[in-house]
Amino acid sequence: MARIPDAVAVASLDTHRLMLTIQNDGLVHISSNLSPDDAAALLRKIARSCEDRAGFTDQTSAPGALDAATVREALDFNAADPDPALTTLRDVVLDRGLTRTPAQALAAARIILEAHTRQLAALIAAEHDRAEAAHGLSRSTRGLLTGYSSARRALDRHADALAREQDTAEQIESDR
């Protein structure tokens, strides 16, 4: 027999900032007059409050560890964002559900900085191509185009060095 509620509440986005309904079957519906970023921040705040009250005493709800695979997955997830490295950095810093050791934080920083450095190199390469398409290769543009190419190569070398450092760190960790 279905349970019939003895009262039904009515709410409006004119009087409420965020409404969250969760049906018995688990279907969730969120309505908000906040921006998506503000609504997400508020939901994270609510989740942290619940986690703090729960105290994480249960092993099944314990926070996870920050590892290189998690950071790379976050970078892949944010790939469509205009600045995936910055978005991933935000996500990793804000994710209170992850425990971090100094070595894990350094690994995350290397991975994110490598991605950001490659993004900068791609921006310089695009600017090189734009300048070459607009003005061609001539005596007056050769220095500019050479400068773009040199800057891109320097960034590529730096990104490669960060990747090698991370690979070395992961190899040392896996040998332990």
Backbone as a chain_set.jsonl record, in Angstrom:
{"seq": "MARIPDAVAVASLDTHRLMLTIQNDGLVHISSNLSPDDAAALLRKIARSCEDRAGFTDQTSAPGALDAATVREALDFNAADPDPALTTLRDVVLDRGLTRTPAQALAAARIILEAHTRQLAALIAAEHDRAEAAHGLSRSTRGLLTGYSSARRALDRHADALAREQDTAEQIESDR", "coords": {"N": [[0.839, -1.17, 0.0], [0.598, 2.17, -0.86], [2.177, 4.913, 0.706], [0.603, 7.792, 1.782], [1.27, 11.165, 1.904], [0.675, 13.401, 4.699], [0.82, 16.073, 4.381], [1.727, 18.549, 1.988], [4.387, 20.404, 0.89], [4.845, 23.576, -0.604], [7.03, 25.275, -2.662], [8.858, 28.013, -4.046], [11.033, 29.346, -6.548], [11.111, 32.012, -6.322], [11.156, 32.568, -3.675], [13.044, 30.884, -2.635], [16.475, 29.867, -2.848], [17.666, 27.509, -3.668], [16.475, 24.377, -4.523], [16.179, 21.038, -3.746], [15.249, 17.885, -4.599], [14.796, 14.531, -3.785], [13.791, 11.581, -4.942], [12.206, 8.559, -3.746], [13.152, 6.471, -5.293], [15.655, 7.306, -5.884], [16.051, 9.227, -7.849], [17.15, 12.438, -8.631], [16.357, 15.882, -8.456], [17.202, 19.148, -9.174], [16.608, 22.514, -8.611], [17.327, 25.889, -9.138], [17.99, 29.355, -8.541], [20.444, 30.308, -8.605], [23.73, 30.83, -10.028], [25.242, 28.203, -12.019], [27.855, 27.613, -11.038], [27.778, 28.762, -8.457], [25.688, 27.275, -7.32], [26.829, 24.707, -7.381], [29.008, 25.131, -5.664], [27.639, 25.644, -3.279], [26.333, 23.177, -2.89], [28.607, 21.577, -2.535], [29.478, 22.671, -0.131], [27.392, 21.927, 1.577], [27.713, 19.156, 1.419], [30.272, 18.889, 2.598], [29.662, 19.75, 5.175], [27.927, 17.703, 6.002], [29.736, 15.562, 5.869], [31.573, 16.373, 7.813], [29.992, 16.237, 10.126], [29.487, 13.525, 10.098], [31.975, 12.521, 10.599], [33.655, 10.708, 9.35], [34.09, 8.119, 10.408], [33.473, 5.616, 9.583], [35.009, 3.155, 7.651], [34.283, 2.697, 5.002], [33.443, 5.099, 4.08], [35.638, 6.668, 4.068], [37.987, 9.191, 3.026], [39.488, 9.267, -0.264], [42.749, 8.656, -1.778], [45.032, 10.99, -3.209], [46.299, 10.512, -6.312], [48.48, 10.086, -9.153], [46.991, 9.042, -11.282], [44.382, 9.849, -10.658], [44.605, 12.627, -10.934], [45.26, 12.825, -13.654], [42.907, 11.759, -14.748], [41.14, 13.752, -13.965], [42.172, 15.874, -15.48], [41.622, 14.891, -18.059], [38.83, 14.829, -17.882], [38.282, 17.55, -17.716], [39.07, 18.462, -20.183], [37.638, 19.765, -22.24], [37.235, 22.257, -21.255], [38.001, 25.778, -21.39], [40.44, 26.368, -20.088], [41.917, 23.829, -19.118], [43.944, 23.002, -17.304], [43.93, 24.891, -15.222], [41.3, 24.581, -14.293], [41.399, 21.923, -13.433], [43.314, 22.142, -11.421], [41.868, 23.734, -9.63], [39.811, 21.882, -9.01], [41.276, 19.793, -7.782], [42.422, 21.093, -5.6], [40.128, 21.925, -4.215], [38.877, 19.522, -3.587], [38.008, 18.062, -0.885], [37.631, 15.485, -0.177], [39.819, 13.957, -0.688], [42.837, 12.63, 0.549], [46.077, 13.958, 1.051], [49.518, 13.563, 0.551], [52.736, 15.154, 0.908], [54.332, 14.268, -1.266], [52.391, 13.331, -3.052], [51.012, 15.698, -3.571], [53.029, 17.135, -4.85], [53.374, 15.525, -7.104], [50.873, 15.861, -8.314], [51.03, 18.599, -8.849], [53.155, 18.645, -10.72], [52.012, 17.226, -12.884], [49.795, 18.824, -13.535], [51.046, 21.286, -14.09], [52.617, 20.509, -16.251], [50.61, 19.999, -18.16], [49.555, 22.581, -18.362], [51.776, 23.985, -19.32], [52.088, 22.791, -21.818], [49.714, 23.672, -22.936], [50.239, 26.433, -23.079], [52.364, 26.374, -24.914], [50.978, 25.495, -27.159], [49.316, 27.698, -27.57], [51.219, 29.635, -28.274], [52.194, 28.468, -30.612], [49.892, 28.659, -32.184], [49.671, 31.414, -32.369], [52.014, 31.959, -33.77], [51.368, 30.694, -36.217], [49.155, 32.259, -36.936], [50.328, 34.79, -37.264], [52.136, 34.221, -39.326], [50.368, 33.478, -41.365], [49.004, 35.852, -41.715], [50.987, 37.744, -42.389], [52.997, 36.475, -43.784], [56.224, 35.003, -44.597], [58.94, 36.938, -44.304], [61.687, 39.272, -44.521], [61.12, 41.123, -42.539], [59.388, 39.771, -40.833], [60.65, 37.488, -40.057], [62.239, 37.433, -37.654], [60.291, 37.736, -35.654], [58.717, 35.409, -36.086], [60.668, 33.464, -35.655], [61.188, 33.944, -32.974], [58.699, 33.218, -31.813], [58.748, 30.46, -32.431], [61.039, 29.643, -31.001], [60.258, 30.189, -28.359], [58.091, 28.423, -28.111], [59.404, 25.951, -28.391], [61.033, 26.027, -26.105], [59.11, 25.919, -24.081], [58.006, 23.413, -24.681], [60.232, 21.793, -24.09], [60.413, 22.252, -21.345], [57.944, 21.197, -20.468], [58.334, 18.526, -21.209], [60.439, 17.912, -19.464], [59.145, 18.124, -16.979], [57.361, 15.991, -17.271], [59.17, 13.845, -17.437], [60.315, 13.995, -14.86], [58.057, 13.359, -13.34], [57.515, 10.762, -14.29], [59.831, 9.476, -13.384], [59.504, 9.803, -10.615], [57.161, 8.308, -10.237], [58.115, 5.785, -10.974], [60.016, 5.305, -8.983], [58.317, 5.239, -6.784], [56.747, 3.008, -7.42], [58.644, 1.017, -7.252], [59.013, 0.696, -4.595]], "CA": [[0.0, 0.0, 0.0], [1.391, 3.388, -0.974], [2.04, 5.879, 1.792], [0.106, 9.083, 1.32], [1.718, 12.179, 2.869], [-0.405, 14.171, 5.297], [0.975, 17.478, 3.994], [2.604, 18.783, 0.842], [4.96, 21.747, 0.944], [4.989, 24.251, -1.887], [8.138, 26.226, -2.635], [9.051, 28.725, -5.299], [12.352, 29.95, -6.704], [11.009, 33.423, -5.942], [11.421, 32.669, -2.239], [14.103, 29.954, -2.274], [17.636, 29.943, -3.742], [18.028, 26.186, -4.161], [15.556, 23.314, -4.111], [16.718, 19.723, -4.068], [14.309, 16.811, -4.276], [15.331, 13.196, -4.043], [12.695, 10.63, -4.878], [12.536, 7.294, -3.077], [13.908, 5.61, -6.203], [16.984, 7.872, -6.042], [16.084, 10.27, -8.865], [17.409, 13.739, -8.025], [16.006, 17.045, -9.27], [17.717, 20.371, -8.562], [16.173, 23.777, -9.195], [18.056, 26.952, -8.452], [18.113, 30.644, -9.219], [21.863, 30.632, -8.509], [24.528, 30.411, -11.183], [25.673, 26.811, -11.826], [29.039, 27.567, -10.177], [27.367, 29.028, -7.082], [24.903, 26.119, -6.857], [27.78, 23.616, -7.131], [29.763, 25.474, -4.451], [26.735, 25.462, -2.149], [26.153, 21.736, -2.695], [29.852, 21.073, -1.934], [29.481, 23.128, 1.267], [26.448, 21.061, 2.279], [28.345, 17.837, 1.515], [31.334, 18.971, 3.608], [29.01, 19.829, 6.479], [27.468, 16.343, 6.32], [30.924, 14.751, 6.11], [32.142, 16.767, 9.103], [29.129, 15.691, 11.169], [29.642, 12.07, 10.095], [33.289, 12.259, 11.178], [34.401, 9.706, 8.583], [34.52, 7.012, 11.254], [33.251, 4.39, 8.827], [36.07, 2.967, 6.658], [33.765, 2.727, 3.636], [33.248, 6.479, 3.647], [36.896, 7.389, 4.245], [38.411, 9.864, 1.804], [40.44, 8.569, -1.111], [44.087, 9.24, -1.88], [45.336, 11.717, -4.432], [47.391, 9.878, -7.027], [48.68, 10.612, -10.498], [45.876, 8.619, -12.146], [43.239, 10.705, -10.339], [44.85, 13.949, -11.529], [45.153, 12.68, -15.114], [41.484, 11.605, -15.048], [40.544, 15.083, -13.833], [42.585, 16.637, -16.667], [40.834, 14.385, -19.188], [37.45, 15.257, -17.677], [38.2, 18.994, -17.951], [39.73, 18.768, -21.462], [36.839, 20.676, -23.06], [37.236, 23.573, -20.614], [38.976, 26.679, -22.032], [41.725, 26.257, -19.397], [41.775, 22.581, -18.354], [44.906, 22.897, -16.202], [43.44, 25.718, -14.125], [40.092, 23.948, -13.773], [41.82, 20.731, -12.704], [43.952, 22.612, -10.194], [40.761, 24.106, -8.745], [39.127, 20.668, -8.552], [42.151, 19.046, -6.884], [42.571, 21.86, -4.362], [38.852, 21.961, -3.499], [38.364, 18.202, -3.26], [38.355, 17.712, 0.496], [37.48, 14.05, 0.002], [41.089, 13.288, -0.972], [43.947, 12.894, 1.46], [47.255, 14.29, 0.253], [50.842, 13.617, 1.156], [53.539, 16.109, 0.131], [54.755, 13.666, -2.539], [51.235, 13.306, -3.944], [50.748, 17.073, -3.985], [54.068, 17.471, -5.827], [53.051, 14.804, -8.339], [49.731, 16.557, -8.923], [51.522, 19.873, -9.378], [53.921, 18.376, -11.944], [51.1, 16.828, -13.958], [48.99, 19.983, -13.925], [51.93, 22.272, -14.721], [52.978, 19.994, -17.578], [49.464, 20.25, -19.045], [49.462, 24.028, -18.584], [52.905, 24.377, -20.175], [51.743, 22.354, -23.187], [48.671, 24.585, -23.408], [50.913, 27.683, -23.458], [53.103, 26.11, -26.15], [49.986, 25.454, -28.245], [48.895, 29.085, -27.824], [52.303, 30.295, -29.011], [52.201, 27.898, -31.965], [48.744, 29.242, -32.898], [50.019, 32.816, -32.663], [53.0, 31.871, -34.857], [50.637, 30.382, -37.453], [48.326, 33.417, -37.273], [51.21, 35.852, -37.771], [52.669, 33.797, -40.622], [49.281, 33.535, -42.35], [48.632, 37.25, -41.949], [52.067, 38.574, -42.935], [53.935, 35.688, -44.566], [57.61, 34.95, -44.141], [59.746, 37.952, -44.988], [62.78, 39.762, -43.676], [60.584, 41.84, -41.382], [58.651, 38.878, -39.927], [61.471, 36.321, -39.693], [62.62, 37.5, -36.237], [59.093, 37.479, -34.857], [58.347, 34.006, -36.21], [61.719, 32.693, -34.988], [60.948, 34.11, -31.537], [57.576, 32.348, -31.454], [59.201, 29.07, -32.494], [61.966, 29.41, -29.892], [59.48, 30.156, -27.115], [57.318, 27.173, -28.104], [60.331, 24.844, -28.134], [61.445, 26.107, -24.694], [57.991, 25.411, -23.291], [57.935, 21.966, -24.911], [61.319, 21.168, -23.317], [60.041, 22.327, -19.932], [56.871, 20.215, -20.253], [58.959, 17.199, -21.279], [61.207, 17.718, -18.228], [58.167, 17.844, -15.926], [56.848, 14.631, -17.495], [60.239, 12.904, -17.052], [60.399, 14.008, -13.397], [56.907, 12.624, -12.822], [57.734, 9.346, -14.605], [60.87, 9.003, -12.463], [58.903, 9.723, -9.281], [56.238, 7.169, -10.239], [58.919, 4.566, -11.021], [60.586, 5.132, -7.636], [57.207, 4.857, -5.909], [56.315, 1.633, -7.724], [59.704, 0.106, -6.844], [58.987, 0.551, -3.126]], "C": [[0.89, 1.241, 0.0], [1.107, 4.309, 0.2], [1.614, 7.208, 1.202], [0.537, 10.125, 2.343], [0.532, 12.96, 3.428], [-0.282, 15.661, 4.998], [1.923, 17.554, 2.811], [3.086, 20.225, 0.937], [5.087, 22.293, -0.472], [6.1, 25.278, -1.733], [8.292, 26.837, -4.014], [10.47, 29.262, -5.352], [12.311, 31.459, -6.464], [11.368, 33.617, -4.471], [12.569, 31.776, -1.777], [15.225, 30.024, -3.303], [17.947, 28.599, -4.392], [17.015, 25.183, -3.632], [16.105, 21.996, -4.629], [15.685, 18.689, -3.647], [14.947, 15.487, -4.683], [14.179, 12.215, -3.86], [13.16, 9.347, -4.211], [13.334, 6.363, -3.975], [15.304, 6.154, -6.507], [17.109, 8.964, -7.087], [16.2, 11.637, -8.192], [17.013, 14.843, -9.0], [16.455, 18.289, -8.512], [17.171, 21.561, -9.333], [16.86, 24.884, -8.419], [17.985, 28.24, -9.259], [19.533, 31.186, -9.052], [22.556, 30.272, -9.82], [24.952, 28.965, -10.96], [26.897, 26.693, -10.916], [28.67, 27.783, -8.716], [26.562, 27.868, -6.505], [25.827, 24.956, -6.524], [28.579, 23.882, -5.854], [28.9, 25.265, -3.207], [26.507, 23.979, -1.859], [27.411, 21.102, -2.098], [29.921, 21.443, -0.454], [28.55, 22.257, 2.112], [27.069, 19.676, 2.472], [29.446, 17.838, 2.572], [30.751, 19.016, 5.013], [28.521, 18.455, 6.917], [28.65, 15.437, 6.637], [31.531, 15.071, 7.471], [31.319, 16.201, 10.253], [29.278, 14.178, 11.258], [30.983, 11.658, 10.687], [34.135, 11.242, 10.445], [34.908, 8.574, 9.456], [34.374, 5.683, 10.535], [34.324, 4.292, 7.743], [35.546, 3.063, 5.232], [33.562, 4.147, 3.151], [34.509, 7.311, 3.799], [37.323, 8.036, 2.931], [39.441, 9.046, 1.027], [41.77, 9.267, -1.147], [44.237, 9.954, -3.218], [46.513, 11.021, -5.099], [47.435, 10.437, -8.443], [47.521, 10.252, -11.422], [44.65, 9.489, -11.916], [43.397, 12.073, -10.996], [44.72, 13.873, -13.048], [43.698, 12.498, -15.543], [40.78, 12.947, -14.967], [40.921, 15.965, -15.025], [41.793, 16.2, -17.895], [39.388, 14.861, -19.091], [37.277, 16.727, -18.035], [38.775, 19.409, -19.309], [38.958, 19.77, -22.301], [36.787, 22.088, -22.485], [38.244, 24.476, -21.324], [40.366, 26.633, -21.383], [41.701, 25.012, -18.517], [42.744, 22.46, -17.176], [44.418, 23.693, -14.991], [42.204, 25.095, -13.482], [40.444, 22.71, -12.953], [42.495, 21.109, -11.395], [42.88, 23.002, -9.182], [40.101, 22.858, -8.167], [39.968, 19.907, -7.532], [42.297, 19.772, -5.55], [41.275, 21.833, -3.545], [38.374, 20.598, -3.026], [38.837, 17.78, -1.878], [38.225, 16.223, 0.752], [38.768, 13.28, -0.243], [42.111, 13.635, 0.108], [45.191, 13.086, 0.601], [48.512, 14.2, 1.105], [51.63, 14.662, 0.365], [53.97, 15.548, -1.225], [53.597, 13.626, -3.535], [50.904, 14.708, -4.442], [51.766, 17.524, -5.037], [53.798, 16.782, -7.16], [51.893, 15.483, -9.061], [50.175, 17.868, -9.551], [52.297, 19.668, -10.677], [52.993, 18.076, -13.123], [50.306, 18.029, -14.467], [49.851, 21.039, -14.61], [52.401, 21.803, -16.098], [51.853, 20.282, -18.573], [49.339, 21.739, -19.363], [50.578, 24.519, -19.503], [52.645, 23.971, -21.62], [50.647, 23.238, -23.782], [49.287, 25.92, -23.851], [51.692, 27.511, -24.76], [52.153, 26.081, -27.348], [49.488, 26.858, -28.58], [49.955, 29.849, -28.618], [52.371, 29.773, -30.438], [51.052, 28.484, -32.795], [49.028, 30.697, -33.257], [51.05, 32.889, -33.787], [52.274, 31.67, -36.188], [49.777, 31.559, -37.902], [49.175, 34.534, -37.895], [51.76, 35.482, -39.145], [51.595, 33.861, -41.704], [48.927, 34.982, -42.702], [49.71, 38.023, -42.699], [53.072, 37.814, -43.786], [55.318, 35.693, -43.953], [58.413, 35.942, -44.98], [60.863, 38.372, -44.047], [62.239, 40.432, -42.419], [59.845, 40.928, -40.398], [59.489, 37.703, -39.433], [61.837, 36.31, -38.209], [61.447, 37.186, -35.319], [58.737, 35.995, -34.876], [59.378, 33.095, -35.543], [61.542, 32.77, -33.473], [59.803, 33.237, -31.052], [58.02, 30.884, -31.411], [60.13, 28.73, -31.33], [61.22, 29.316, -28.558], [58.686, 28.858, -27.016], [58.216, 25.989, -27.779], [60.792, 24.842, -26.673], [60.335, 25.577, -23.785], [57.832, 23.902, -23.461], [59.011, 21.233, -24.11], [60.979, 21.152, -21.827], [58.942, 21.31, -19.601], [57.425, 18.795, -20.28], [59.736, 16.901, -19.999], [60.265, 17.418, -17.062], [57.624, 16.424, -16.052], [57.902, 13.594, -17.089], [60.378, 12.832, -15.532], [59.265, 13.195, -12.794], [57.054, 11.133, -13.088], [58.757, 8.733, -13.655], [60.285, 8.829, -11.064], [57.944, 8.531, -9.181], [56.998, 5.85, -10.244], [59.515, 4.286, -9.647], [59.508, 4.66, -6.677], [56.771, 3.411, -6.161], [57.369, 0.593, -7.335], [59.695, -0.15, -5.345], [58.16, -0.596, -2.686]], "O": [[1.832, 1.332, 0.787], [-0.035, 4.467, 0.631], [2.203, 7.686, 0.233], [0.212, 9.999, 3.524], [-0.475, 13.162, 2.749], [-1.183, 16.432, 5.326], [2.814, 16.718, 2.659], [2.283, 21.151, 1.05], [5.397, 21.56, -1.412], [6.105, 26.059, -0.782], [7.902, 26.245, -5.02], [11.048, 29.597, -4.318], [13.354, 32.109, -6.409], [11.825, 34.687, -4.068], [13.022, 31.9, -0.639], [14.969, 30.217, -4.492], [18.431, 28.547, -5.522], [16.732, 25.146, -2.434], [16.451, 21.866, -5.804], [15.295, 18.625, -2.481], [15.541, 15.348, -5.752], [13.662, 12.045, -2.756], [14.358, 9.08, -4.121], [14.113, 5.548, -3.48], [16.052, 5.559, -7.282], [18.171, 9.576, -7.208], [15.43, 11.952, -7.284], [17.286, 14.764, -10.198], [16.123, 18.459, -7.339], [17.259, 21.611, -10.56], [16.963, 24.827, -7.194], [17.928, 28.222, -10.489], [19.799, 32.358, -9.317], [22.027, 29.501, -10.621], [25.02, 28.529, -9.811], [26.972, 25.769, -10.105], [29.174, 27.086, -7.834], [26.729, 27.515, -5.338], [25.641, 24.288, -5.507], [28.801, 22.971, -5.057], [29.385, 24.764, -2.193], [26.491, 23.574, -0.696], [27.317, 20.203, -1.262], [30.362, 20.647, 0.375], [28.89, 21.893, 3.238], [26.968, 19.09, 3.55], [29.549, 16.897, 3.359], [31.282, 18.393, 5.932], [28.683, 18.082, 8.079], [28.583, 14.632, 7.566], [31.952, 14.172, 8.198], [31.879, 15.736, 11.246], [29.206, 13.604, 12.345], [31.111, 10.556, 11.222], [35.243, 10.941, 10.888], [36.033, 8.11, 9.273], [35.081, 4.725, 10.849], [34.528, 5.246, 6.994], [36.285, 3.469, 4.335], [33.512, 4.388, 1.945], [34.46, 8.535, 3.674], [37.057, 7.503, 1.854], [40.17, 8.236, 1.6], [41.912, 10.362, -0.603], [43.642, 9.562, -4.222], [47.599, 10.946, -4.526], [46.538, 11.165, -8.868], [47.114, 11.064, -12.253], [43.949, 9.834, -12.867], [42.439, 12.615, -11.548], [44.132, 14.763, -13.663], [43.291, 13.017, -16.582], [39.924, 13.254, -15.796], [40.087, 16.719, -15.525], [41.344, 17.035, -18.679], [38.789, 15.25, -20.093], [36.25, 17.115, -18.592], [38.947, 20.602, -19.557], [39.573, 20.561, -23.017], [36.342, 23.016, -23.16], [39.256, 23.979, -21.818], [41.368, 26.84, -22.067], [41.492, 25.112, -17.308], [42.394, 21.872, -16.153], [44.49, 23.211, -13.861], [42.079, 25.086, -12.257], [39.856, 22.474, -11.898], [42.269, 20.465, -10.37], [42.972, 22.642, -8.008], [39.858, 22.788, -6.962], [39.44, 19.426, -6.529], [42.296, 19.142, -4.493], [41.318, 21.73, -2.319], [37.53, 20.531, -2.132], [39.92, 17.216, -1.719], [38.665, 15.739, 1.794], [38.809, 12.069, -0.028], [42.229, 14.788, 0.523], [45.338, 12.455, -0.446], [48.558, 14.698, 2.23], [51.229, 15.02, -0.742], [53.975, 16.271, -2.221], [53.796, 13.86, -4.727], [50.555, 14.886, -5.609], [51.413, 18.209, -5.996], [53.972, 17.382, -8.22], [51.931, 15.658, -10.279], [49.747, 18.212, -10.653], [52.121, 20.427, -11.631], [53.172, 18.607, -14.219], [50.164, 18.227, -15.674], [49.429, 21.627, -15.606], [52.563, 22.616, -17.009], [52.101, 20.747, -19.686], [49.051, 22.113, -20.5], [50.35, 25.368, -20.365], [52.949, 24.727, -22.543], [50.648, 23.518, -24.98], [48.899, 26.471, -24.881], [51.681, 28.399, -25.613], [52.484, 26.583, -28.421], [49.262, 27.172, -29.748], [49.628, 30.616, -29.523], [52.582, 30.546, -31.372], [51.227, 28.771, -33.979], [48.661, 31.152, -34.34], [50.978, 33.765, -34.65], [52.529, 32.381, -37.16], [49.674, 31.836, -39.097], [48.802, 35.136, -38.902], [51.841, 36.333, -40.03], [51.878, 34.254, -42.836], [48.593, 35.29, -43.846], [49.4, 38.86, -43.547], [53.913, 38.428, -44.442], [55.551, 36.314, -42.916], [58.543, 35.797, -46.195], [60.965, 37.884, -42.921], [62.838, 40.32, -41.349], [59.694, 41.29, -39.232], [59.093, 37.001, -38.502], [61.748, 35.262, -37.569], [61.59, 36.463, -34.333], [58.487, 35.392, -33.832], [59.022, 32.082, -34.941], [61.727, 31.776, -32.772], [59.907, 32.59, -30.01], [57.703, 30.16, -30.467], [60.022, 27.655, -30.74], [61.526, 28.457, -27.73], [58.618, 28.257, -25.944], [57.845, 25.122, -26.987], [60.928, 23.778, -26.069], [60.611, 24.861, -22.823], [57.554, 23.193, -22.494], [58.747, 20.185, -23.522], [61.227, 20.165, -21.135], [59.006, 20.639, -18.571], [57.034, 17.957, -19.468], [59.703, 15.776, -19.499], [60.558, 16.548, -16.243], [57.449, 15.733, -15.048], [57.571, 12.583, -16.47], [60.539, 11.747, -14.972], [59.474, 12.43, -11.853], [56.753, 10.318, -12.216], [58.578, 7.613, -13.177], [60.542, 7.823, -10.403], [57.917, 7.832, -8.168], [56.578, 4.894, -9.592], [59.516, 3.14, -9.197], [59.75, 3.781, -5.85], [56.462, 2.679, -5.221], [57.039, -0.572, -7.113], [60.305, -1.11, -4.875], [58.04, -0.846, -1.487]]}, "num_chains": 1, "name": "protein.A"}
